[in-house]
Amino acid sequence: MSDATRHSAPRTSLYTLSPLTKRRNATERRFKAYGLIAISIGVLALLVLLTSIFNNGRGAFMQTYVTLDVLLPAEKLDKNGNRDIEEMKAVSTFGYAPLITNALISRLDEIGFATDLKKKEIGAIVSKEAAAQLRNFVLANPDSLDTTVMFEFLAGGRIDGYMKGRVDHESAALDNKVSPEQLDIVDALVAAGSLEKRFNWAFLTAPDASGQRPEAAGLGVAFLGSLYMMIVVLFLALPIGVAASIYLEEFSKQSRLTDIIEVNISNLAAVPSIVFGILGLAIFINFAGLPQSAPIVGGLVLTLMTLPTIIISTRASLKSVPPSIRDAALGVGASKMQTVFHHVLPLAAPGILTGTIIGLAQALGETAPLLLIGMVAFVREYPAGPPEGFFDPASALPVQVYNWTQRADPAFVERASGAIIVLLIFLILMNAVAVMLRRRFERRW
Amino acid sequence: MDTDEIKFSARGVQVYYGDTHAIKDVDVDIKSKTVTAFIGPSGCGKSTFLRCLNRMNDTIDICRVEGDIRLDGEDIYNRKVDPVQLRAKVGMVFQKPNPFPKSIYDNIAYGPRIHGLAASKAELDDIVEKSLRRGAIWDEVKDRLQAPGTGLSGGQQQRLCIARAIATEPEVLLMDEPCSALDPIATAQVEELIDELRTQYSVVIVTHSMQQAARVSQKTAFFHLGNLVEFGETGHIFTNPVDHRTESYITGRIG
């Protein structure tokens, strides 16, 4: 349509929409609808994910305990009677298990519950962990021999499952690890107040346990391992990343070399994390001879992985500081370094911190590279305090999740989901801190 | 012309931005206790030349400066010269007011602090007050020295920036279109200030406003397409220009 015809077009009213406007409005409405649909799908997926994890994992935070008065006969636990710890150690957990069974049977007699189950089956109500707990107590308190002490023992995994609704009489009839008769005993014990479900602090503090005793498995070692790794990452990746970004952004002259470095930093951010694992295995373990499964190696690998994230976000926030601030500082005779450290860096700090925390959160959730450097090993010993602890074997939260999902007992599914909840809470907390820092320190200019 | 009075002397200055020849063979002498105005159409190189005088162009990677610029007879592009020391002597005020996002007090105190001009807190307080007074903004801010400098109005911010620039006791003050972001009242205040500063400093001002150049300067240089077309007494330039390009510009035919 030429200008001439447009001018000669009949006068139109503002109250009627021209076909062009109608089409444009329709396109806009369609686009809005697509956006809403996309967001709804995302929110729905997130809700489904969170609900399923929460429903599966909720149980891990509760645990069933049996309270029993246990008689500790000296003639069985300390045959020579001289309370020598070394001699008492000769009695293994097999020597302690019957004491617990006896205590349980006498408790059943007390509440007048008759059963024709065998001793061994009655004893199976209590976790295998209980004998070790009892032995540790006696070895720590030899004076308690020949007295009756009240204990809270973990109930067996299936019993715990019954309390949480995972196991019932029907499924117990088909299960060779638990019988309906045992569940009747449990009902009686609950009625008598000797068996109850409580909040499970041990889930957060206890070390991992073998596949036979899911009820005792906890996140303690994985927790420490992750914490140590995050410390290593923070203390390596933050200074190195920030220093590199400041140099590249503020000091280096634009050249071929810096171009290549820049491109490669961006490329590194896109490298699959498992490749960093192989690198860590080759360099830190095979070449540098650092121990396997150690948080120091995990931390180093995750540092390499986090560096590009930190460098990219730091450079972006340095770039976003207006050049007029640099001019102002240089204009009053500040040196380059004073300009950067007195003016540019403080203004870029919120962005740098946010980037660092998001990088750390990424590192916290990373599993693949840790599998390659041996952090998937079964570790029951807590690592020592830092700095020696950095070289002790440990696990990590996401690896622990992976580990538990591999195990046969259904109780571990619950534990794995519980661990995911813990991990998610940490990630949310870290992101919240990032947002808070951003809000708090953000300055306008 | 008495050579003692000459603060800056530039001879054969060439500036290149990459392949662009931005300043072509400029010779100029800037006297002390004088306001020198650089006028000319946009992109004529007047700001570029101004930024050569305190080596602010060093911060631009692709910029290359040739020729000879002397401050009190010393070549400022000499290898031995640290641009940081030069900038302490040659202060600068920018087109857009750019106070640091800090308190008014810290804005002024920053320069003296990094140059070690104050031995004690009291001395620093003194410098801050003196600078703000000379910047003609003391009365407006004396009760809120700890308030952020960015919270002031545009005109106040610019006067704060001028106060900041003179806090380090420079010998020359470069001003790059200091009033372009200000309203007429603030402009008048800044111009008044420039006139006062002339008693102690050599002031070089880049401006787009010929009226401003006529009002505040004693010497005027007209730049066109990277060349210094004409340089002389302000009165002469505006009433009796020698070059026809100057005449065209001041009468509004080019610009």
Chai-1 contact restraints between the chains, C-beta under 6 A:
chainA,res_idxA,chainB,res_idxB,connection_type,confidence,min_distance_angstrom,max_distance_angstrom,comment,restraint_id
A,K253,B,D61,contact,1.0,0.0,6.0,A-B,restraint_1
A,Q254,B,D61,contact,1.0,0.0,6.0,A-B,restraint_2
A,S324,B,K96,contact,1.0,0.0,6.0,A-B,restraint_3
A,S324,B,N98,contact,1.0,0.0,6.0,A-B,restraint_4
A,D327,B,F94,contact,1.0,0.0,6.0,A-B,restraint_5
A,A328,B,N98,contact,1.0,0.0,6.0,A-B,restraint_6
A,G331,B,M92,contact,1.0,0.0,6.0,A-B,restraint_7
A,V332,B,G111,contact,1.0,0.0,6.0,A-B,restraint_8
A,V332,B,T168,contact,1.0,0.0,6.0,A-B,restraint_9
A,G333,B,V84,contact,1.0,0.0,6.0,A-B,restraint_10
A,G333,B,R87,contact,1.0,0.0,6.0,A-B,restraint_11
A,G333,B,A88,contact,1.0,0.0,6.0,A-B,restraint_12
A,G333,B,T168,contact,1.0,0.0,6.0,A-B,restraint_13
A,A334,B,I114,contact,1.0,0.0,6.0,A-B,restraint_14
A,S335,B,V84,contact,1.0,0.0,6.0,A-B,restraint_15
A,Q338,B,I114,contact,1.0,0.0,6.0,A-B,restraint_16
A,R443,B,P101,contact,1.0,0.0,6.0,A-B,restraint_17
A,W445,B,P101,contact,1.0,0.0,6.0,A-B,restraint_18
A,W445,B,T150,contact,1.0,0.0,6.0,A-B,restraint_19
